[in-house]
Amino acid sequence: MNILTTKAPYIIFAIYAIVSLFTDVYSFPNSPFFGVDFHSYWYAGHFVHQGSDPYQAAIDGASPQLPITYIDGTVVTQEPVGQPHLMKVPANTAPIVLLLSIFALLSWPNAVWVWFICNIIFAIATAIVLTNLFMNKPKTSDYLLSILLFTSLFSTKSIFHTGQTSLIVGLLMFSTILLADRNRLAAGLALGIALSKYSLSLPVFLFLWLKRKRSLVIIAILTQLLGVFALAWLTQTSPVAIITAYLAMIAAHIGQSGIHLANYFSENTIIAIALIIGITIPMLFVIHYWTQQERFNLPEDQRKMLDLSVMALFNLHILLAFYHREYDAIIWVVSFFVLFLGLKNNVWDLPKSVKAMILVFLIFSVFWMTRSELLDHLLLNTIANIITTTILMLSFVITFLLVYRMRRLSE
């Protein structure tokens, strides 16, 4: 009996995920760090509305001009405008800063709640997009399980808590792939905005460039440039000054702790570089095979699985190779779908023993990645990060080996 075709594991997971999700979400509004990262964009929006460069303002530690009247009727006549214990450095590029500046029309208590609701909508929409990416005719139960999986991910809940922009960027990334062959303009605009958090969206950019979707990629680049010029026009600042201030500001983020491999070898640069090279070389072999796939006899369903497997490897590679915190691991879910559906549909014709090992790994992975924040309070952050990084690394190795097996089966 194929355990993946029975209802029991899905029921068990659903109960676990619901408990984990509601335990965390219930506690977020009472946290002193509720919306800590979103605060950067809300605060930066004040400078955009007042005609000042938000990046330079962050560097200078400037304050918005007073008084400030919000559309919800709140009036601020004295400092502080922002919340003293929350972030004030917008790390994304111009399009996201401009998009989120609309929230600066609301006072902080209302703005953070509206953004919290927006992120819940983004999470549900992302799960629906992913389901349509992986399944030709998804059933209602497929959508419900995907939504439950994605909203209960530790990474997703962390975004609900901190107000990070990773969810809206993830939604735009996956929408770009879904729309790439249907609406080039919409896909290009979506990717262009997603590139505002390039540390997360670069895999889609490279994926589509190598897929020869060059016009779509050009639209995305133009969208980024348009965002810079629009911000420069609104703030009466030169585009060069905007870019220069942004580059100076993001330097402060380099070297922070996270889930990337170099995080564990910060005192030994040689080992960190060796590890990055070590996971990059397999990617080069995969890219070479993938871009030459026309030479191989692959059925349409396997060709689609190959594309998504390569996308998963791009995602895992960037999470492991460059600075990322766990909220960015929402893109791990692509590798989960690849392995889960590949096993369920017997795409790789694997021996039973190998299937069993991968299944055990998947079960552990999904239960760890959907854990409650309460579990992290019982563990040191370093230990939690190590487990997450190990899962990402094993997902990378397994997916790479399965792509290689797909090549052998097609020869």
Secondary structure, DSSP 8 states (H G I E B T S, - for coil): --GGGSSHHHHHHHHHHHHHHHHHHHHGGGSTTTTTTHHHHHHHHHHHHTT--HHHHHHHT----S-EE-TTS-EE-SS-SS-TTS-----S-HHHHHHHGGGGGS-HHHHHHHHHHHHHHHHHHHHHHHHHHH-SS--HHHHHHHHHHHHHSHHHHHHHHH--SHHHHHHHHHHHHHHTTT-HHHHHHHHHHHGGGHHHHHHHHHHHHHTT-HHHHHHHHHHHHHHHHHHHHHTT--HHHHHHHHHHHHGGGTT---SSGGGGGTT-HHHHHHHHHHHHHHHHHHHHHHHTGGGS---HHHHHHHHHHHHHHHHHHHHHHS---GGGGGGGHHHHHHHHHHHHTTSS---HHHHHHHHHHHHHHHHHHT--HHHHHHS-HHHHHHHHHHHHHHHHHHHHHHHHHHHHHH-
